[in-house]
Amino acid sequence: MVMGSLRLEADLVVIGGGPGGYVAALRAADLGREVTLIDERPRLGGVCLLEGCIPSKTLINAVELATAAKDASRLGVTFEGLTIDPVKLRAHTDKTVATLSRGVDQLVKSRGIDVIQGRARFTGPRSISLEGGEVSGIDFRDCIIATGSRPRTLPWSEGSGVWTSREALQLPDVAPGRLVVVGGGYIGLELGLVYAGLGSEVTVVEFDQRLLVGADPDLVEIMVKRARKQLRAIQTESKVVGVTRKGDGFVLEIQRGGERELMETDRVLVSVGRTPNTDDLGLDHTAIALDAGGCIPVDEQCRTAAPNIYAIGDVTPGPMLAHKASREGKVAAEAAAGHSSAFDNRAIPAVVFTDPEIAWVGITEQEAEAQGLAVLVGKFPLRALGRARTLGRTEGLVKVIADADTKLVRGVGMVGPWVSEMIAEGSLALEMGATLEDLMVTIHPHPTISEAIMEAAEAAAGAGVHLPR
């Protein structure tokens, strides 16, 4: 890496230009801090915008449109000659990413934020060195670490030519004949279903006994039932222990129980989680010590063990989600500006953009049972909902979980069409301390999928009218 000779002084340095870092920089600038934003990439936006959330959802949308067109024959609408143009699909994805990245650039410039490209490492509690640009280092007053995360690899996958999510989203092969996805988490399932929709024969191999560990099994089961029709196979309780090249493809060695089998495939996608980017930051030159998971411990103001250094997003404990990072970015910026801001959110919503979508917030029914909590659970199936019938998409469910004594809403889960757009109502219910009655008496427009939230609340309270007694 090239290291420049120019050394600067800065008021507030933000390391990382993703949805946590650039939001923190914008908020801090609005509060009067002079901000310097550092990122290794030539474009701002981070993994989420450049090679994660945005390109993946663009591809998911294209595949869902094609699937909906094929399924429309059930409604009497038939399309002939339906094809997917890979060149146009790539171009549309690239344009979407570029447009949003330019939007971030414009927001940053409008605040007078200095942007420096380079690889930052701490050399002391108030200084960093930079590689890859004209600036050699910066002495700062305060700093916010927002360096994000990267795909986790497996011992056999490094240097073997297999894909991570980064390569898969570039559509190097629009429809490889056979694709094995190693990992049944949300990224693996989302991308596996994308490639299945593009025409590949997709097999998902998961180490655990079920997919999407951590999500409510009632919700996952409904999604998996539909996914099995789109995927070639789903193998649970299976572990890939080795890979070898065979011509242009691969041979995987899979261990299941006490037996091993060989599986040939054209492409392999490893999706087994993400690793925080904290291992090469020079944190040993500060008072910061990583936890067992490689994350940076922080307090409710996102402040680390070094009082002038804050950390947000994937480098801190908790779910690695862009919306969590953005919220923490605002908290850190406000705290660094002397405000009494705190990350005191009661719940962080999670969404899996499969088909159908899965979303949840707060406690699940299984977690409540494990903790010995007395709760009321209300379920409302979409097959009993008018809007779902009109769409021809009745595979789905909304579940509301409430405290048995106080009737306070403790969790909301849902699976079905567009639930990613509905889960914020559940988040708001938890944040405001809503009760079942609050959800029940809130008038939901008819006919909509969102009515299922009201119906599930009524079912939990024993007052449901649209379910048989």
Backbone hydrogen bonds, N-H to C=O, Kabsch-Sander energy under -0.5 kcal/mol:
donor,donor_aa,acceptor,acceptor_aa,energy
4,G,133,G,-0.7
4,G,135,V,-0.6
5,S,134,E,-0.6
6,L,134,E,-1.9
8,L,137,G,-2.4
10,A,139,D,-2.9
12,L,34,E,-2.1
13,V,142,D,-2.4
14,V,36,T,-2.8
15,I,13,V,-0.5
15,I,144,I,-2.7
16,G,14,V,-0.8
16,G,38,I,-3.5
18,G,146,A,-0.5
22,Y,18,G,-2.8
23,V,18,G,-0.6
24,A,20,G,-2.1
25,A,21,G,-2.4
26,L,22,Y,-2.4
27,R,23,V,-2.5
28,A,24,A,-2.6
29,A,25,A,-2.2
30,D,26,L,-2.2
31,L,27,R,-1.2
32,G,29,A,-1.7
33,R,28,A,-2.4
35,V,33,R,-0.7
36,T,12,L,-2.6
37,L,114,D,-3.5
38,I,14,V,-3.0
38,I,36,T,-0.5
39,D,116,I,-1.9
45,G,17,G,-2.4
49,L,45,G,-1.4
50,L,46,G,-2.7
51,E,47,V,-2.3
52,G,47,V,-0.5
52,G,48,C,-0.7
54,I,48,C,-2.3
56,S,52,G,-2.3
57,K,53,C,-2.3
58,T,54,I,-1.9
59,L,55,P,-2.1
60,I,56,S,-2.7
61,N,57,K,-2.1
62,A,58,T,-1.7
63,V,59,L,-2.4
64,E,60,I,-2.6
65,L,61,N,-2.2
66,A,62,A,-2.0
67,T,63,V,-2.7
68,A,64,E,-2.7
69,A,65,L,-2.1
70,K,66,A,-1.9
71,D,67,T,-2.7
72,A,68,A,-1.2
73,S,70,K,-1.1
74,R,71,D,-1.8
75,L,72,A,-1.6
76,G,73,S,-1.2
77,V,72,A,-2.2
78,T,76,G,-0.6
85,D,83,T,-0.5
89,L,85,D,-2.4
90,R,86,P,-2.5
91,A,87,V,-2.4
92,H,88,K,-2.7
93,T,89,L,-2.2
94,D,90,R,-2.9
95,K,91,A,-2.4
96,T,92,H,-2.3
97,V,93,T,-2.2
98,A,94,D,-2.7
99,T,95,K,-2.6
100,L,96,T,-2.0
101,S,97,V,-2.4
102,R,98,A,-2.4
103,G,99,T,-1.7
104,V,100,L,-1.8
105,D,101,S,-2.2
106,Q,102,R,-2.4
107,L,103,G,-2.0
108,V,104,V,-2.5
109,K,105,D,-2.6
110,S,106,Q,-2.2
111,R,107,L,-0.8
111,R,108,V,-0.8
112,G,109,K,-1.5
113,I,108,V,-1.9
114,D,35,V,-2.0
116,I,37,L,-2.7
118,G,39,D,-1.6
119,R,131,E,-2.9
120,A,118,G,-0.6
121,R,129,S,-1.9
122,F,281,L,-3.4
123,T,127,S,-2.2
124,G,127,S,-1.3
127,S,124,G,-1.1
128,I,138,I,-2.3
129,S,121,R,-3.0
130,L,136,S,-2.7
131,E,119,R,-1.5
132,G,2,V,-5.9
133,G,2,V,-0.7
136,S,6,L,-3.5
137,G,6,L,-1.2
138,I,128,I,-2.2
139,D,8,L,-2.5
140,F,126,R,-2.2
140,F,138,I,-0.5
141,R,10,A,-0.9
141,R,11,D,-1.0
142,D,11,D,-2.2
143,C,308,N,-2.2
144,I,13,V,-2.6
145,I,310,Y,-3.4
146,A,15,I,-2.7
146,A,144,I,-0.6
150,R,275,T,-2.2
152,R,273,G,-2.7
157,S,154,L,-1.5
158,E,154,L,-1.2
160,S,157,S,-1.7
162,V,157,S,-0.5
163,W,268,V,-3.3
168,A,164,T,-2.2
169,L,165,S,-2.1
170,Q,167,E,-1.2
171,L,168,A,-1.4
179,L,201,E,-2.7
180,V,267,R,-2.1
181,V,179,L,-0.5
181,V,203,T,-3.1
182,V,180,V,-0.6
182,V,269,L,-3.2
183,G,181,V,-0.9
183,G,205,V,-2.8
185,G,271,S,-0.5
189,L,185,G,-2.3
190,E,186,Y,-2.4
191,L,187,I,-2.5
192,G,188,G,-2.4
193,L,189,L,-2.4
194,V,190,E,-1.6
195,Y,191,L,-2.4
196,A,192,G,-2.0
197,G,193,L,-2.2
198,L,194,V,-1.3
199,G,196,A,-1.1
200,S,195,Y,-2.7
201,E,177,G,-2.2
202,V,200,S,-0.8
203,T,179,L,-2.5
204,V,233,A,-2.3
205,V,181,V,-2.9
205,V,203,T,-0.5
206,E,204,V,-0.5
206,E,235,Q,-3.2
212,L,184,G,-2.4
214,G,215,A,-0.5
215,A,212,L,-2.1
219,L,216,D,-1.0
220,V,216,D,-2.3
221,E,217,P,-2.7
222,I,218,D,-0.8
223,M,219,L,-1.5
224,V,220,V,-3.0
225,K,221,E,-1.9
226,R,222,I,-1.2
227,A,223,M,-2.5
228,R,224,V,-2.5
229,K,226,R,-1.1
230,Q,226,R,-0.6
230,Q,227,A,-1.3
231,L,227,A,-2.5
232,R,202,V,-2.2
233,A,202,V,-1.4
235,Q,204,V,-3.3
236,T,234,I,-0.6
237,E,208,D,-3.3
238,S,206,E,-2.5
239,K,255,Q,-2.6
241,V,239,K,-0.6
241,V,253,E,-2.8
242,G,253,E,-1.0
244,T,251,V,-1.9
246,K,249,G,-2.0
249,G,246,K,-2.2
250,F,265,T,-3.0
251,V,244,T,-2.7
252,L,263,M,-3.1
253,E,242,G,-2.7
254,I,252,L,-0.6
254,I,261,E,-3.0
255,Q,239,K,-3.6
256,R,254,I,-0.5
256,R,259,E,-3.0
259,E,256,R,-1.9
261,E,254,I,-2.6
263,M,252,L,-2.3
265,T,250,F,-2.3
266,D,178,R,-0.9
267,R,178,R,-1.7
269,L,180,V,-2.8
270,V,163,W,-3.0
270,V,268,V,-0.5
271,S,182,V,-3.0
271,S,269,L,-0.6
272,V,152,R,-0.5
275,T,150,R,-3.1
277,N,148,G,-2.9
278,T,276,P,-1.9
281,L,278,T,-0.8
285,H,282,G,-2.0
286,T,283,L,-2.0
291,D,295,C,-2.6
294,G,291,D,-2.0
296,I,315,V,-3.5
299,D,303,R,-1.8
302,C,299,D,-2.2
304,T,306,A,-0.6
304,T,309,I,-2.6
309,I,306,A,-2.4
310,Y,143,C,-3.1
311,A,302,C,-2.3
312,I,145,I,-2.4
315,V,312,I,-0.9
316,T,313,G,-2.0
321,L,319,P,-1.5
325,A,321,L,-2.1
326,S,322,A,-2.4
327,R,323,H,-1.8
328,E,324,K,-2.5
329,G,325,A,-2.4
330,K,326,S,-1.7
331,V,327,R,-2.0
332,A,328,E,-3.0
333,A,329,G,-2.1
334,E,330,K,-2.4
335,A,331,V,-2.7
336,A,332,A,-2.5
337,A,333,A,-1.0
338,G,335,A,-1.6
339,H,334,E,-2.9
343,F,300,E,-4.0
344,D,342,A,-1.6
350,A,360,W,-2.7
352,V,358,I,-3.2
353,F,351,V,-0.5
354,T,352,V,-1.5
357,E,416,G,-1.0
358,I,352,V,-2.2
359,A,414,M,-2.7
360,W,350,A,-2.1
361,V,412,V,-2.3
363,I,410,R,-2.3
368,A,364,T,-2.3
369,E,365,E,-2.0
370,A,366,Q,-2.4
371,Q,367,E,-1.9
372,G,369,E,-1.1
373,L,368,A,-2.7
375,V,373,L,-0.8
376,L,402,A,-3.2
378,G,400,V,-2.8
380,F,398,V,-2.4
382,L,396,G,-1.8
384,A,381,P,-1.7
385,L,382,L,-2.2
389,R,385,L,-1.7
390,T,386,G,-2.1
391,L,387,R,-1.6
392,G,388,A,-0.9
392,G,389,R,-0.6
393,R,388,A,-2.0
396,G,394,T,-1.0
397,L,415,V,-2.2
398,V,380,F,-1.9
399,K,413,G,-3.5
400,V,378,G,-2.6
401,I,411,G,-3.0
402,A,376,L,-2.5
403,D,408,L,-2.7
404,A,374,A,-2.5
407,K,403,D,-1.7
409,V,434,A,-2.8
410,R,401,I,-3.2
411,G,401,I,-1.9
412,V,361,V,-2.4
413,G,399,K,-2.7
414,M,359,A,-2.8
415,V,397,L,-2.5
416,G,357,E,-2.2
419,V,416,G,-1.0
421,E,418,W,-1.6
422,M,419,V,-0.9
423,I,419,V,-1.7
425,E,422,M,-1.8
426,G,422,M,-0.6
426,G,423,I,-0.5
427,S,423,I,-2.0
428,L,424,A,-2.6
429,A,425,E,-2.0
430,L,426,G,-2.0
431,E,427,S,-2.5
432,M,428,L,-2.5
433,G,429,A,-0.6
433,G,430,L,-0.5
434,A,429,A,-3.1
436,L,407,K,-1.8
439,L,435,T,-1.5
440,M,436,L,-2.4
441,V,437,E,-2.8
442,T,438,D,-0.8
443,I,441,V,-0.6
444,H,442,T,-0.5
451,E,448,T,-0.7
452,A,449,I,-2.0
453,I,450,S,-1.6
454,M,450,S,-0.8
455,E,451,E,-2.4
456,A,452,A,-2.4
457,A,453,I,-2.0
458,E,454,M,-2.3
459,A,455,E,-2.2
460,A,456,A,-2.1
461,A,457,A,-1.8
462,G,459,A,-0.9
463,A,458,E,-3.2
464,G,458,E,-0.7
